[in-house]
Amino acid sequence: MEREIITTKVGIVGGGPAGLMLSHLLSREGVDNVVIDNREHDVIANTHRAGILEAGSVRMLTDTGVDGRILDEGYEHSGIYLRFNGENHHIDFKKLVGQTVWLYAQNEVFVDLAAARRRDGGDVRFGVTDAEVLDHDTDTPKINFTDADGVAKQIQCEVVVGSDGSRSRTRDLIPGRVKHTMRYPFAWFGILCNAPFSSDELIYCHSDKGFALISQRSETVQRMYFQCSPDENVEDWSDERIWDHLDDIVTGPDGYQLKRGEIFDKVVLQFRSFVQEPMQHGNLFLAGDAAHTVPPTGAKGLNLAFGDVALLAPALVKWAKTGAREDLDTYGERAAKRIWKSQNFSYWMTQMLHTPAEDNPFLLKRQLGELEAVTSSEDSMKYLAESYTGWPYDLPELMEA
Ligand code: PHB
């Protein structure tokens, strides 16, 4: 079949936040790239994800000229509450480590990045089909695909980046890979509702009736989650049953009550911990969820994807400008440090806060001991604060506006 040829330096498979941020940073440095994604723009834009951005992720958006919308529409939070035995314990990030996080829906980050690529003339093609990466272990990799108008095309490039998310197919192209996987016996039931704030900052709540997270989106829309079974059916949950269950989880001697409202979205989020190693084969590099997923408890998913990009983008720019490959060839090894720190943090938060599957009171008591230990020691709270707000990025010249 005759394919229309597109020539570029870096072919990026996957136009979610990782792929678009990479494309944005490369283009700022004059490194030609093309992004394809088999999903439609609006499908990605409407896929609800977690809502917390590390300060470093926010700086990647604002200091590289993506958009300042996050600063107008997001909310800066300087801490969270850990709630157990029915009482709140404040973890003051600002006081402990001098950092904050931002509440801003991660699908809005995608919307901002896609708009910035359009504004800057980026080549991003959504809704493609039959994408296939070829010859990635040679110096002339190719990506075949059919565009949204049904025209068969081929990207001829020098490097392929697989940023095609948690259902990645590019990761299957890495021979000898190891898939480190951890499954959990529970999931999250997430709701969006029309209601005022129930708290000034997020509440991560431990209870003997399961975990709950009281999050937010805006003055009028709130996001909340509670622990459920992985095969929970949303149809079984009326609004009233949801509110009663959430109230049961958060109830305590302080008399805390949630502000109820109409629920307009209900979803069950599966979770697992996953890392694929290595992240490179020849001229194919993985970034973001394609290489790793975390349970949502620490809100690390998108932040960790940006962590990969913060290493991969400068390495690609250096290689494109000078031909030097050493930063590229050590990318996976360097990224693994942050990835495993985040895996550990997300796993730690998850096991500390969720009701274990095994019905043994020892396990709940032990968790309460751990929560007590964490919230009564400034050093322990510092670990939580440092991990939650995120370890610093080293993004040299690419950050200069
Ligand atoms: C959210 O608001 O969706 C959210 C916030 C914090 C998390 C997970 C999800 O840890």
Residues whose N, C-alpha, C, O or C-beta is under 5 A from the ligand:
A	BS01	PHB	R49 A50 G51 I52 S215 Q216 R223 P296 T297 G298 A299
